[in-house]
């Protein structure tokens, strides 16, 4: 790396850290102010509050990374342009593309770090953060779904009329075993209860019907224990659960939900696609940021920075719309998630022809 590369890279990464610290400080102060009454009402111990913000901060940094990279790029390049540093660099024979190399190195470092943290570190931290919010900030969760159907193995299916997640009891339960499209067994029970000591389910007042090609048997009883590929956690709050899964856990959960024929598997797929899409977003926004702010204008640095904020705001709107389209499943979710990157890549290439040479 040449001196100019080190100079730009140092300013870029330093400004990125500065922007992150300022934004996170403001966000944490606002968040604490909003949640202060809940902390007091629920008598949350200060160590728990401290731990909560130690997990909240990395989450917010990850969420804001593409935008903070864009803001840092715009600010650094606009200042260089205002001080005629960009003109001096280009006049020395360095091409505009070559000048972007240190930006690319810095953005790539941030993108790779962001991908690793989003995939393996922050999801573990989110387990505590989201659990804390459910316990101390939001109202208690009640499982309210009715007519629950779950595939618990390749051949076994369970049906419940309703489930009480505070008592871990299901009502009006039916278990069916179907092999090669033929019903082999059917078990009815008034209730199914979770035995935390044995880690098994207990069926109360059950009636079992066993079918074969020549006969049918009926069995009855007051209580029977059974092991199912099902646990009370399957009925816990699924609010933002996708944020708590590492990449490996996310892949496993997607496979499990697909095997059960669950309807909410799409949201987990979208989360996976977004994790792979975000690093490219960082690179694209860095590219646009350099283009927007590299040209010295009479309107000054403030105008270029304000324009950068406007473009960042437009990107956020596009991202929200793209995620909504993906969740609505009105088009291929992979394509829907990538819409902002595709559009802004095209915009960046068009704008590239306006930069000084």
Secondary structure, DSSP 8 states (H G I E B T S, - for coil): --HHHHHHHHHHHHHHHHHHHHHHHHHHHHHHHHHHHHHHHTT--HHHHHHHHHHHHHHHHHHHHHHHHHHHHHHHHHHHHHTTHHHHHHHTT--HHHHTHHHHHHHHHHHHHHHHIIIIIHHHHHHHHHHHHHHHTS-------EEEEEE-SSSEEEEEEEEETTTTEEEEEEEEEEETTEEEEEEEEEEEEEETTTTEEEEEEEEEEEE-SS-EEEEEEEEEEE--S--GGGGS--TTGGGG--HHHHHHHHHHHHHHT-TTHHHHHHHHHHHHHHHHHHHHHHHHHHHHHSS--TTHHHHHHHHHHHHHHHHHHHHHHHHHHHHHTSS-HHHHHHHHHHHHHHHHHHHHTTS--
